[in-house]
Amino acid sequence: MASPLLFLFFLLSSIPGGAPDLVSDRAALLAFRSSVGPVVLPWNDSMTPCSWLGVACDAGRVTVLRLPAVGLMGQIPAGTVGNLTALRTLSLRYNALSGGLPADLAKCSQLRNLYLQRNRFSGEIPAFLFSLQNLVRLNLAGNDFSGGISPDFNNLTRLATLYLENNQLLGEIPELNLPSLSQFNVSFNQLNGSIPSKLRKMPAEAFLKTGLCGGPLGPCPGEISPSPAAEVPAGVEAEAKHDKKKLSGGAIAGIAIGAAAGVLIILILVVLLCRKRSSRAGKTRTLEAAVEAGGKPLEVTAAGRDKGAGEGGNGNGTGSHAAAAKGEAAGKKLVFFGSGARPFDLEDLLRASAEVLGKGTFGTAYKAVLEMGTAVAVKRLKDVNLPEKEFREKIEAVGAMDHPNLVPLRAYYYSKEEKLIVYDYMPMGSLSALLHGNRGSGRTPLDWETRSSIALAAARGIEYIHSTGPSASHGNIKSSNILLTKSYEARVSDHGLAHLVGPTLTTTRIAGYRAPEVTDAQKVSQKADVYSFGVLLLELLTGKAPAQAFLNDEGVDLPRWVQSVVREEWTSEVFDLELLRYQNAEEQMVQLLQLAIDCAAQYPDKRPTISEVVVRIEEIRHSSIQAVDRGQSINDGNDQS
């Protein structure tokens, strides 16, 4: 009996339609190419499909098919992409595909990301899509889909992105209860009626050029904005009326308490207003006063000043402080770099109106506006105890650095008690402030082009620092040390300062950016700089601050968190929400993410050099520009046809 059963097993296993594998995936891909891309897909039939353009595999199956803007044309037949049953990401955006979607796409039950925007698909949104319950991103924008928006979208409980704009959709939007939905757009459709309550948190840009009303578009005709009274349940209101006389004493007490609360609120507002005025006044004080408020004034020694009231004296220390500062100013001068004329002197600087920009690793930074209107940044260094000769040698080496992606050091001041350095003022502030500041109204989101440009500029600045010597390093690379000009050009600051500070500064000063092998804050290698830059890239791509990574549920740092998400094939989940709209650059974002992971490798010898990093970012940006150009040319062709 065993022999016939064994024969039957082999016979059944050889019948087509058995368990799918890479062979069946290969056949499906070739059928797909034959139907919609026989010319534009340069797949080598003799190679494994996992090495083909736009194809990625995992565990012996095709899991990713990304073919954006490659010139695909025609209708996708059954038996092609629908047979790629292990598919997790399908991106066919910016092509000229037409007709309806193949019904057997329903077999791709693992599909998480479906990007079909900017094609010519038509017909109603197919019902089988609502069975793909693992979908997280769905983009059908820029097609010719018609009919209504089905309430069956509620089956897609994991959906975070739903883009349906620029189609021919009709009717009202059903109530959508999608707890993870954060990106939504139905603009430029023939929709009408009231925006459902769960979607009213979306911005007005999600509903442009439609017949919709309510929520961010303003009240519908006859609709009254809800008031607290209108929201009281009918039963409660009736009960309140019934007990009105009974609770009249309590009502009187409530009025008294309310009046007291009102007085308290007014007092709080007065205090806040006074503080605000005080803050404004503090911003306009001179640099001399601002420096003195932050600690000891310029060159005032314990032996040469009167004690203040806080030290047991008579409280007249302030005048002697100022006198000592002016006396020191007469004996010391600002030292400028270069041979040009001195645009201002120490007295001019001390008289300049100033405000604190921030307190960092190496000291407090001020914005000083000179009388002629020129703004400069002044940093008052702390924990610098070098002899004057050694300090001058090191700071002059920093001043000699000249590169368009470094913040230029213009001048310095040295005395026993005070060390000041003067930089060009960068009007857009730091990358950290732009990434993690208030993302509400008034803030311009950083798009993909700007972020990749910042990454390249910062890498070039660090590359220049490393080129000045085999042991030359920055030592404190972080987003708050990447400053931006008015045109968002990035410049690296604080270069060379790590070698001036005393040993009291520990490596915790750059928590989240510090390479694992760094134990001495003054001995940071070039490969440690690369690690810090890798974390900076991850920060650019994820929008997460490395210092906050330790507060997450897993308690891991930013590089390890990103790696864990990528291993789970949720790569798109790591990106900042502000980047997800740039799906024509998705591949380039993934490439930059991989470069960031390479830079943040645990072992130094596994990390690339900063010069290799520059080359890879240049290639990624070049590829991104080409992708945008291809998409634009296809759009132009579609407009003409």
C-alpha positions in Angstrom: 0.0 0.0 0.0 2.9 2.4 0.8 4.2 2.5 -2.8 0.8 3.5 -4.5 0.3 6.1 -1.8 3.7 7.6 -2.3 3.2 7.6 -6.1 -0.2 9.4 -5.6 1.5 12.0 -3.4 4.1 12.9 -6.0 1.4 12.9 -8.7 -0.7 15.4 -6.7 2.2 17.6 -5.9 3.1 17.9 -9.5 -0.3 19.2 -10.6 -0.4 22.9 -11.3 -2.2 25.0 -8.7 -0.4 23.6 -5.7 1.2 25.7 -3.0 2.5 28.9 -4.6 6.2 29.5 -4.6 8.9 31.7 -6.4 8.3 29.7 -9.6 4.6 30.7 -9.7 5.5 34.3 -8.7 8.0 34.4 -11.6 5.3 33.2 -14.0 2.9 35.8 -12.8 5.5 38.6 -13.2 6.3 37.5 -16.7 2.6 37.5 -17.6 2.3 40.9 -16.1 5.2 42.2 -18.2 3.9 40.6 -21.3 0.5 42.4 -20.8 1.4 45.9 -19.7 5.2 46.4 -20.0 6.9 44.3 -22.6 9.2 47.0 -23.6 9.8 49.1 -20.5 10.6 46.3 -18.0 14.2 45.1 -18.6 13.9 41.9 -16.6 16.5 39.2 -17.4 14.6 35.9 -17.8 17.7 33.9 -16.9 18.0 35.5 -13.4 15.9 35.1 -10.3 13.0 37.5 -10.2 14.2 38.7 -6.8 17.0 40.6 -8.7 14.7 42.3 -11.1 14.0 46.0 -11.2 11.3 46.9 -8.6 11.0 43.4 -7.2 11.9 42.3 -3.6 11.5 38.9 -2.0 11.3 37.4 1.4 11.3 33.7 2.5 11.3 32.6 -1.2 8.3 34.7 -2.3 7.8 38.1 -4.0 6.7 40.5 -1.3 7.2 43.9 -3.0 6.5 45.1 -6.5 7.4 48.8 -7.0 7.3 50.1 -10.6 6.5 53.8 -10.4 6.6 56.0 -13.5 8.1 53.3 -15.8 5.6 53.7 -18.7 3.3 50.7 -18.0 0.2 50.8 -20.3 -3.0 48.9 -20.8 -5.2 46.8 -18.5 -3.9 44.4 -15.9 -5.3 41.0 -16.6 -6.2 38.3 -14.1 -3.5 35.7 -13.3 -0.7 38.3 -13.0 -0.3 40.5 -9.9 -3.3 38.6 -8.3 -1.1 35.5 -8.2 1.5 37.2 -6.1 -0.3 36.1 -3.0 2.6 37.0 -0.6 2.6 40.6 -1.8 2.8 43.3 0.9 3.5 46.4 -1.1 2.3 47.1 -4.7 3.2 50.4 -6.2 2.2 51.1 -9.8 1.7 54.8 -9.5 2.4 57.4 -12.3 1.8 55.0 -15.2 -0.9 54.7 -17.9 -2.7 51.6 -16.7 -6.4 51.6 -17.5 -9.7 49.7 -17.1 -10.7 48.0 -13.8 -8.5 46.3 -11.3 -8.3 42.5 -11.6 -10.6 40.8 -9.2 -8.0 38.2 -8.2 -6.1 40.9 -6.5 -8.3 39.9 -3.5 -6.0 36.9 -3.1 -3.2 39.2 -2.0 -4.5 39.1 1.6 -1.1 40.2 3.1 -1.2 43.5 1.1 -0.4 46.5 3.3 0.5 49.3 0.9 -1.4 49.8 -2.4 -0.3 52.8 -4.4 -2.2 53.2 -7.8 -2.4 57.0 -8.1 -2.0 58.8 -11.3 -3.2 56.1 -13.7 -6.4 55.7 -15.8 -8.2 53.1 -13.8 -12.0 53.4 -14.2 -15.3 52.0 -12.9 -16.5 51.8 -9.3 -14.0 51.2 -6.6 -14.0 47.4 -6.6 -15.7 45.7 -3.6 -12.9 43.1 -3.3 -10.6 45.9 -1.9 -12.6 45.8 1.3 -11.6 42.3 2.0 -7.9 43.3 2.2 -8.0 43.8 5.9 -4.2 44.3 6.3 -4.2 47.5 4.2 -2.5 50.4 5.9 -2.0 52.8 2.9 -4.4 53.0 0.0 -3.9 55.7 -2.7 -6.3 55.7 -5.7 -6.0 59.4 -6.4 -5.8 60.8 -9.9 -7.8 58.1 -11.7 -11.3 57.9 -13.2 -13.0 55.9 -10.5 -16.7 56.7 -10.4 -19.7 55.8 -8.2 -20.0 56.3 -4.5 -17.7 55.9 -1.6 -18.7 52.6 0.0 -19.3 52.3 3.8 -17.4 49.0 3.5 -14.3 51.0 3.8 -15.0 50.4 7.5 -13.8 46.9 7.1 -10.2 48.2 6.6 -9.7 48.8 10.3 -5.9 49.3 10.0 -6.2 51.9 7.3 -4.0 55.0 8.1 -4.0 56.6 4.6 -6.9 56.9 2.2 -6.4 59.2 -0.8 -9.3 59.4 -3.3 -8.9 62.9 -4.7 -9.1 63.7 -8.5 -11.6 61.0 -9.5 -15.3 61.0 -10.6 -16.8 60.0 -7.2 -20.4 60.9 -6.5 -22.8 61.3 -3.6 -22.3 61.6 0.1 -19.4 60.3 2.3 -20.6 57.6 4.6 -19.7 57.7 8.3 -16.2 56.2 8.4 -15.0 54.7 11.7 -11.4 54.1 11.0 -9.4 54.5 14.3 -6.0 54.7 12.6 -6.9 57.1 9.8 -4.5 60.1 9.8 -4.3 61.0 6.1 -7.5 61.5 4.0 -8.3 63.4 0.9 -11.4 63.4 -1.4 -10.8 66.8 -3.1 -11.9 67.3 -6.7 -14.7 64.9 -6.8 -18.5 65.4 -7.3 -19.3 64.7 -3.7 -22.0 66.5 -1.7 -23.7 66.6 1.6 -22.3 67.0 5.1 -18.8 65.8 6.1 -19.2 63.0 8.6 -18.4 63.7 12.2 -15.3 61.4 12.4 -13.8 63.2 9.4 -14.3 66.8 10.6 -10.9 66.8 12.2 -9.3 66.6 8.8 -8.0 69.9 7.2 -10.1 71.8 4.7 -7.5 70.8 2.0 -8.9 67.3 2.2 -12.3 68.4 0.7 -11.4 71.1 -1.9 -13.6 71.6 -5.0 -16.4 69.4 -3.8 -20.0 70.1 -2.9 -19.4 69.1 0.7 -20.0 71.3 3.8 -19.6 71.2 7.5 -16.5 70.8 9.7 -13.5 72.6 8.3 -15.5 74.0 5.4 -18.0 75.8 7.6 -21.5 75.0 8.6 -23.9 73.5 6.1 -27.0 75.5 5.2 -29.3 75.5 8.3 -26.7 73.9 10.4 -25.9 75.6 13.7 -22.6 75.2 15.4 -23.1 72.9 18.5 -23.1 74.7 21.8 -22.6 73.2 25.3 -26.3 73.6 26.0 -27.3 71.8 22.8 -25.1 68.8 23.7 -27.0 68.2 27.0 -29.0 65.0 26.8 -32.8 65.5 26.9 -33.3 63.4 30.0 -30.7 65.4 31.9 -32.3 68.7 30.8 -35.8 67.6 31.9 -34.4 66.5 35.3 -32.7 69.8 35.8 -36.0 71.6 35.1 -37.8 69.4 37.5 -35.3 70.1 40.3 -34.9 73.8 39.6 -36.6 75.0 42.8 -35.2 72.2 44.9 -31.6 73.1 44.0 -32.0 76.9 44.1 -29.6 77.1 47.1 -27.0 75.1 45.3 -27.4 77.3 42.3 -26.7 80.4 44.4 -23.6 78.7 45.8 -22.5 77.8 42.3 -22.9 81.4 41.2 -20.7 82.5 44.1 -18.0 79.9 43.3 -18.2 80.9 39.6 -17.6 84.6 40.5 -14.6 83.7 42.7 -13.2 81.6 39.9 -13.7 84.5 37.4 -11.7 86.8 39.7 -9.0 84.2 40.0 -8.7 83.8 36.2 -8.4 87.6 35.8 -5.6 87.7 38.4 -3.8 84.9 36.5 -4.1 86.7 33.2 -2.7 89.9 34.8 0.3 87.9 36.1 0.9 86.3 32.7 0.7 89.7 30.9 3.2 91.2 33.3 5.6 88.2 32.7 5.1 88.6 29.0 6.0 92.3 29.1 9.0 91.4 31.3 10.1 88.8 28.8 9.9 91.3 26.0 11.9 93.8 28.0 14.5 91.1 28.6 14.9 90.5 24.9 15.8 94.1 24.2 18.5 94.4 26.8 22.1 94.8 25.8 24.5 91.9 25.3 26.5 93.1 28.3 23.4 92.9 30.5 22.3 89.6 29.1 25.7 88.0 29.7 25.8 89.4 33.3 22.3 88.1 33.9 23.6 84.6 32.9 26.4 84.6 35.5 29.6 86.5 36.1 30.1 89.6 34.0 33.0 90.0 31.7 36.4 89.6 33.5 35.2 90.2 37.0 37.3 88.3 39.5 36.5 87.6 43.1 39.3 89.9 44.3 38.3 92.8 42.1 34.6 93.2 42.8 32.3 94.1 45.7 30.2 91.4 47.1 26.5 91.5 46.1 23.7 91.3 48.6 23.4 87.6 48.0 27.0 87.2 49.2 26.6 89.1 52.5 27.4 92.6 51.0 25.5 95.7 50.7 23.9 95.0 47.3 26.0 97.5 45.3 27.8 94.8 43.3 26.1 95.5 40.0 27.8 98.9 39.4 31.3 97.5 40.1 30.5 94.5 37.8 29.8 96.9 34.9 32.8 99.0 35.7 35.1 96.0 35.7 33.5 94.8 32.4 34.2 98.2 30.8 37.7 98.2 32.2 38.4 94.8 30.7 36.8 95.9 27.4 39.4 98.7 27.2 42.3 96.2 27.6 41.0 93.3 25.5 39.8 93.3 21.9 37.8 91.1 19.6 40.1 89.1 17.4 38.7 88.8 13.9 39.6 86.1 11.3 40.9 87.3 7.9 42.7 90.4 6.9 39.7 92.7 6.2 38.6 95.7 8.2 37.0 95.1 11.7 33.3 95.8 11.2 32.7 96.4 14.9 34.6 96.2 18.2 33.9 94.7 21.7 32.2 97.9 22.9 29.8 97.7 19.9 29.1 94.1 20.7 28.4 94.8 24.4 26.0 97.6 23.5 24.1 95.5 21.0 20.5 94.6 21.8 20.5 90.9 22.6 18.2 87.9 23.3 19.0 84.4 24.4 18.8 81.9 21.6 19.4 78.8 23.8 21.7 77.1 26.2 23.6 74.2 24.7 26.5 71.8 25.4 29.3 74.4 25.2 27.5 77.5 26.5 24.8 80.0 26.0 24.1 81.5 22.6 22.7 85.0 22.0 21.4 86.9 19.0 23.0 90.4 19.1 21.8 93.2 16.8 24.4 95.9 16.3 23.6 99.5 16.0 24.1 99.4 12.2 21.4 96.6 12.0 23.7 93.7 11.5 22.8 90.5 13.4 25.4 88.1 14.7 25.3 85.1 17.0 27.5 85.2 20.1 28.3 82.1 22.1 29.5 82.5 25.7 31.6 79.3 26.2 31.6 77.4 29.5 33.9 74.9 31.0 36.9 76.1 29.0 40.0 76.3 31.1 42.7 76.2 28.5 45.8 78.5 28.7 45.5 81.5 26.4 48.1 80.3 24.0 46.5 76.8 23.6 43.0 78.3 23.3 44.1 80.7 20.6 45.8 78.0 18.6 42.7 75.8 18.7 40.2 78.5 18.0 42.3 79.9 15.1 42.3 76.4 13.6 38.5 76.4 13.7 38.4 80.0 12.2 40.6 78.9 9.3 38.0 76.3 8.2 36.2 77.7 5.1 33.4 75.7 3.6 29.9 76.8 2.4 28.3 74.1 4.6 30.0 75.3 7.8 28.8 78.2 9.9 31.7 80.6 9.6 33.5 81.7 12.8 34.0 85.5 12.5 35.7 86.5 15.7 36.6 85.6 19.3 37.3 87.2 22.6 39.5 85.6 25.3 40.1 86.6 28.9 40.7 84.5 32.0 37.1 84.5 33.0 35.3 84.9 29.7 35.5 83.3 26.2 33.2 84.6 23.5 33.0 83.5 19.9 31.1 85.3 17.2 29.3 83.5 14.3 27.1 84.6 11.4 23.5 84.6 12.5 21.3 81.9 10.8 17.8 83.3 10.5 15.9 80.0 10.2 17.3 78.6 13.4 18.2 74.9 13.9 17.0 71.8 12.2 15.9 70.5 15.6 13.5 73.5 16.1 12.0 73.0 12.6 11.6 69.3 13.1 10.2 69.2 16.6 8.7 72.7 17.0 5.0 73.4 17.0 3.5 71.7 14.0 0.4 73.8 14.1 -0.6 76.7 12.0 2.2 79.0 10.7 4.8 76.2 10.4 6.0 75.2 7.0 6.4 71.4 6.8 9.8 70.2 5.6 9.3 68.4 2.4 11.3 65.5 1.0 13.4 67.8 -1.3 14.3 70.1 1.6 15.2 67.2 4.0 17.4 65.4 1.5 19.1 68.7 0.6 19.8 69.3 4.3 21.2 65.8 4.6 23.5 66.3 1.7 24.7 69.7 2.9 25.4 68.5 6.4 27.3 65.5 5.1 29.4 67.8 2.9 30.2 70.0 5.9 31.3 67.0 8.0 33.3 65.6 5.1 35.3 68.9 4.9 36.0 68.7 8.6 37.3 65.1 8.3 39.4 66.1 5.3 41.5 68.5 7.4 43.3 65.6 9.1 43.1 61.8 9.8 42.0 62.4 13.4 39.9 65.5 12.7 36.3 65.1 13.9 33.3 67.3 14.9 32.5 65.5 18.1 29.0 66.9 18.7 26.8 66.2 15.6 23.1 66.7 16.4 20.1 68.4 14.8 20.5 71.5 17.0 23.9 72.0 15.5 22.6 72.0 12.0 21.6 75.6 11.3 19.6 76.9 8.3 19.8 80.0 6.1 16.7 81.8 4.8 16.7 79.5 1.7 17.0 76.4 4.0 20.6 75.8 3.2 22.1 73.7 5.9 25.4 74.7 7.7 27.1 72.7 10.5 27.9 74.7 13.6 29.9 74.1 16.8 32.7 72.4 14.8 36.0 72.2 16.8 34.4 73.2 20.1 34.5 69.7 21.5 38.3 70.0 21.7 38.1 73.1 23.9 35.9 71.9 26.7 37.1 70.4 29.9 36.8 66.7 30.9 33.9 67.5 33.2 31.5 67.2 30.2 30.6 63.6 29.9 29.3 61.8 26.8 25.7 62.0 28.1 25.7 65.5 26.6 24.8 64.0 23.3 22.4 61.3 24.5 20.8 59.5 21.6 23.6 60.6 19.1 26.6 59.1 20.9 28.3 56.1 19.2 28.4 53.0 21.5 32.2 52.9 21.6 32.6 56.6 22.7 33.7 56.8 26.4 35.7 60.1 26.3 33.9 63.2 25.1 37.2 64.7 23.9 38.2 61.6 21.9 35.5 61.2 19.2 36.6 59.4 16.0 35.5 60.1 12.5 33.5 56.8 12.5 31.8 58.0 15.7 30.8 61.2 13.8 29.3 58.9 11.1 27.2 57.2 13.7 25.9 60.5 15.0 25.2 61.6 11.4 23.3 58.3 10.9 21.1 59.1 13.9 20.6 62.6 12.4 19.4 61.0 9.1 16.9 58.8 11.1 15.7 61.9 12.8 15.2 63.7 9.5 13.2 60.7 8.1 11.1 59.7 11.1 10.6 63.2 12.7 11.4 61.6 16.1 13.9 63.2 18.4 16.6 60.7 19.5 16.5 62.0 23.1 12.8 61.0 23.2 13.4 57.5 21.9 14.3 56.3 25.4 10.8 57.2 26.6 9.0 54.9 24.2 7.4 51.6 25.3 10.3 49.5 24.2 12.9 51.6 25.9 15.2 51.4 22.9 17.2 54.1 21.1 16.1 55.4 17.7 18.4 53.2 15.5 17.2 50.0 17.2 13.6 51.1 17.0 13.9 51.8 13.2 15.6 48.4 12.7 12.9 46.6 14.5 10.2 48.2 12.4 12.0 47.5 9.2 12.5 43.9 10.1 8.7 43.6 10.5 8.3 44.8 6.9 6.6 48.0 8.1 9.2 50.3 6.5 6.7 53.0 5.5 5.6 53.2 9.2 8.9 54.7 10.3 8.6 57.8 8.1 7.4 61.2 9.3 3.7 61.7 8.3 4.8 64.9 6.5 6.9 62.8 4.2 4.3 60.2 3.3 2.6 62.6 0.8 5.8 62.4 -1.4 5.1 58.9 -2.7 6.9 59.5 -6.0 10.1 59.6 -3.8 9.2 56.5 -1.8 12.1 54.4 -3.1 14.6 57.2 -2.5 13.3 57.6 1.1 13.9 53.9 1.7 17.4 54.2 0.2 18.2 57.0 2.5 16.8 55.1 5.4 19.1 52.2 4.6 22.0 54.5 4.5 21.1 55.9 7.9 21.0 52.3 9.3 24.4 51.6 7.8 25.9 54.7 9.4 24.4 53.8 12.8 25.9 50.3 12.8 27.0 49.1 16.2 30.6 48.4 15.1 32.7 51.2 13.7 34.3 49.1 10.9 30.8 48.4 9.6 30.1 52.1 9.0 30.9 53.9 5.7 33.2 56.9 5.6 31.6 60.3 5.4 32.9 60.6 1.8 31.0 57.4 0.9 27.9 58.8 2.6 28.1 62.0 0.5 28.3 60.0 -2.7 25.3 57.8 -1.8 23.2 60.8 -0.9 24.1 62.5 -4.2 23.0 59.3 -6.0 19.8 59.2 -4.1 19.0 62.8 -4.8 19.8 62.4 -8.5 17.5 59.3 -8.7 14.8 61.3 -6.9 15.0 64.1 -9.4 14.8 61.7 -12.3 11.7 60.0 -10.7 9.9 63.4 -10.4 10.8 64.3 -14.0 9.5 60.9 -15.3 6.3 61.4 -13.4 5.9 64.9 -14.8 6.5 63.8 -18.4 3.9 61.1 -18.1 1.5 63.6 -16.6 2.1 65.9 -19.5 1.6 63.1 -21.9 -1.7 62.2 -20.2 -2.9 65.8 -20.4 -2.2 65.9 -24.1 -3.9 62.5 -24.9 
